[in-house]
Amino acid sequence: MHTIQSVAEKTGLTPDVIRIWERRYSVVSPERTPSNQRLYTDDDIERLNLLRRVTEQGRRISAIAALSTDELREIAGSSGFQRPLARPLSEADLDVEKCRNDAVSAIIELDPLKLERILDHAFVSLGSVGFMMNFISPLMDQVGNLWRSGAVRTCQEHFSSAHVRSFLGRYMLEANTDPKGPRIVVATLPGQMHELGATMSAVIAAQGGWNVIYLGAAVPIEEILFTAECKDARAIAISLGYPMDDPKTPMMLEQLSHGAPEMSRLLVGGSSVERHRSLLARLGALEMKDLETLSKTLDTIR
């Protein structure tokens, strides 16, 4: 039996692509350990290799996912198992800047289908963390700058935010399928209406096997604490964004820390987290410098 990391090395597919193909198209059905770790067979590896090779020939995964392994062998022009790739897809396989510019064009054109195709391609190529750190965050910064300069209209900026949230939300729901996973509550504090950071954090947690309870933006402290208590949450994740200088933030963080269930760890990230570093250290909260740090921290405390 093989772990998902081992399968990634043997097939040239990223773990994110394997999970997406598994959840969305049921291309393989790995066994699960008591700790919910996926375990794949040699037959699974062969099938994933064949799917990779056939998609590289230009066929869409949605059109071939239901084919048998024998049918895939025939299409791939092979009668047996081969290991075709030395490395997984990575950022080197995608012109990230061009892809972002194409996304901006789709936003200006208010073209949801075009934007969806671009986002999906970038997600599969970069993986969840790379997609959000190296594609989505710079994209939304670029759109924001264009809006402030007058090059993008308000409706176009709202269009981009709505579609990115919807896109990430679907991936979060697809990944958030294990009721036995440890629970994490994700939200922003009262007065904080920008929830992209929280949404991205929820995707990372869900893909890491956590059972995510996503509350969204501007959630009252007592409601965050109620949710953490009644759901026996292992962690509470808070995204701090705008306004960056809200004088009430320190008090709210203290309320969260003091009121959180004993078993819940408080994780705080976002664009303004550095302003509260000393307070977080005093409270015993964990500072999330970026999504990669969040991913590693969730693996550790799980």
N, C-alpha and C positions, 0 to 999 in steps of 0.2 A: 504494500500500500504506500501511497505517496502523498506528501503534504502539498498544499497549493503552491508553495514556493518552489518545491521540487518540480511540480508540473510546469510552472512558468519557465523554469530553466530548460526543461525537456521539449517544450512546444514553441517557445519564442513568443508566447502570449503573456501579457501582464496579468497579475492576479485580478485586477479590476475587470479586464476583458473576460476572463474565465468566469467570474462571478456574474457579470452581466449576461453572458450567453447562457449560463446555467439558469438564472432566475427568469430571464425574459423568454428564452426559447427552449428550455429544458433539454439542452443538448447532451448533458450527462447528469447522473444522479449520484453524487458521492455519498459515501457513508459518513456518519458523524460520531466523533468520540463523545464520552460523557461531558467533556468541556466544550463541546460544539465545534471542534476542529474538523475541517473537511479532510477526508481521506479518499484518494482516487486510485483506481486500478490501472493496470497496464492497458486494458481495453479502452479505458477513458482517455488515456494519453494518446493512444493511436487515433481515436475519434477526433480529439481536439486538434491533433496534428493535421489530419485530413481536412477538417473544417478550415483551418488556417490556410492550407495550401489552395483549397478551392476558392476561398474568398480572395486570395491574392490573384487568382485568375480572372477576377472581375465579377463574381457572383455575390449577391447580397446574402448575408447570413440568414435573413428571414426566409429566403427562398430555398435554402438547403438544410435548415436545421432539423427538419423532420425526416430527412433521408436516412436510410440504413447505412451502416458502415460499409457494406459491400457496394452500395450505390456510390458512396463517396469515393471509394477506392477506384471505381471505374471512371468517374469523372476526373479524378486526380491523375489518371493514367498510371496507376500503380496497383500491383496485385498484393502488396504487403506493406508492412510498416517501415517508414523511413523517418529519420530525424533531420528536418530540413534546415533548421536555423540555429545559429550560435548565440543569439542574444534576443531579448524581447524587444518589442516596439518601444521607442522612447521618443523624447522630444526631438532627437536628431531626425526622426522620420517625418516630422511635421514642420512646415515653415510657419512658426508660431506668429510672427509679425504679419505675414500675409493673411493668415487665418483670422487674426484679430481685425485687420483692415476689412476683410470680407464681411465679418460680423457687423462692423460699424456701418458698412454699406447696406446690409440687410436691415439694420435698425433705422437708418435714414429713409429707406424705401418702405418701412413699416411692413416688411415681408416676414410673417411668422414661420412659414415653411422653410424658407431659405435659412433663417436664423437657427431653426431647430436642427437642420442638417449640419450646419457648421459647428454648433455646440456638441452634437453627438459625436462627430468625427474627432473633435479636439479632446473630448472626454476619453474616448477609447484609446487614442494615441498617447495621451499624456498620463493616464491614470487619474484617480480622484484627487490626490494631493497636488500633483503637478498641474492638473487642469485648473484647480481653484487658485493656487498660488501664482502660477505663471501665465494663466489665460484669463480667468474670470476677473480677478482683482485688478490687473492692469486694464482690461477692457472697460470695466465700470469706471475706473479713474479717467480713462480716455473719453468716455461718453460724458462724464461729469464736467471735464474741462471744456469739451466742445459745447455743452449746454451753457456754461458760464460765459463763453465767448460769443454766444449767439449763433454758432454754426449748427447747433442741434436744437430743435424746438422742444418745448416742454412735453408735448404728447409723445415725441420720439424718446425722450429720456424716460418717461413713465413706461412706455412700451418695452424698453430694454430691461428695466428693473422687474417689471411684471413677468416677462418671459424667462428671465434668468432664475427668478425665485420659483416659478412653476417647473422649470427644467430640473433644478436641484431638488425640489420637493418630490418629484417623481422618483428620482434615484434614491432619495432617502426612504420613501415608502417601499420601493422594491427591495432594498437591503434590510429594512426593518421588519424581518419576518420571524425572528426567533423569540418566542415568548419566554424562553428560559434564560435569555441573556440578561446580564446585569442591567439595571435601569439607570438612565441618566435623564435629568430634566434640563432642557435647554431653553434659554429665554434672554431677553434684554430687560434692563431695569426701567422703571417708570420714567417717562420723559425721553426715552431713547427709542426713536421710531425707525432707525436704520437697522434692519435685521439680516442683511446679507451675511455678515460674519457669523451670526447665530445659525443661519441656515446651512452654511458651509460646515460649521462645526457639527451640526446634526448629521450631515451626510457622512463625515469622517467617522463619527461614533457608530452609526448604523452599519457601515461597511466593516467596522471592527468587531461586529457581533454584539453590540450593545442594543438594548431595547430602549429606543429613544421616545421620550415624551416631550414633543416640541410644542412650546407654548407661544412662540412668536415674540412680537415687539411690545414694549411698554407694559410689562406685566407687574401688577402690584406685588410687593414683597410677600405679603401674607398669602397670596395665591401660589407663589413659587414654593413657599415653605409648606403649605398644605399639600401640594402635589407631591413634593419630595417625601413627606411623612406618610401619606396614604399609599404611595406606590413603593415604599421601602427603597428609595433611590440610593444607589451607591455613589452617585456624583451629581452635582449641580454645576452646569456650565453657563457662565454669563459672558456675553459679548458687550464690551464697552466701546461705543463709537461716538457719535455726535448727539448732543453737544459735548465737546471734550472737556470743557471747564465747568461742568455742572457742580455747584458747591454741595449738592445733596448726595453725590455719589459716595463719598467716604462713609457717611452715616448709613446709607442703604447697604453697603458692603458689610458693615459691622452688624447690622440687623440680620442679614443673611447668615453670616458666620455664626453668630450667637444663637440663632433660632433653628439652624439646620439640624436634622437628626444626627445622632452621634456617628452613625455609619457613613454619612454622606461627606464626600470630599468636595470642597469648593474650588472650581477651576475658573479662572478669569482670564480672558484674552481680549483682543480687539485693538483698534488703532490708538486708544488712549490709555492702555493698560500700564504703560511705563510711568505715568503720572502717579500711580498708586502702588508702586512697587514696595515701598517701605511698609505701607499699611497691610498689604497682602502678606508680607513676610511675618508681620506681627500677629496677624490673624491665623496664620498657618495655612492660608490659601495658596494654591499653586498658580503661578503665572504662566500663561500660555503665550510664548513669544510669537508663534506662528502655528500653522496647521500641522506641520511635521512634528513639532513639539507636542501638540495635542494628541496626535496619533500615537506617539511613543508613550506618552503619559497614560493614556487610556489602556494601552497594552499592559503597562506596569501595574496599575491599580486594580485591573480586572482580576 
